[in-house]
């Protein structure tokens, strides 16, 4: 948590997939509205977050996603170009 606090303001973008949402939520950095996969969506709803069905969702610098290829699409959105693996 101390590391995240130290680097947060200098981060241009933060990409969250699978269950990393819970880490940002614990740190108080997760936006109120997120995209999340089934494995974590119910927990987030119980915590008071609004979960969107889109593969990824951006709020300020935080991209939340379902993970996998949705995380790749979030990276492409940020880069404004296709990302080739």
Helices and strands as residue ranges (DSSP letters): H 2-7, G 8-10, E 14-16, H 21-26, E 33-35, H 38-46, E 50-52, E 56-59, E 62-65, H 69-79
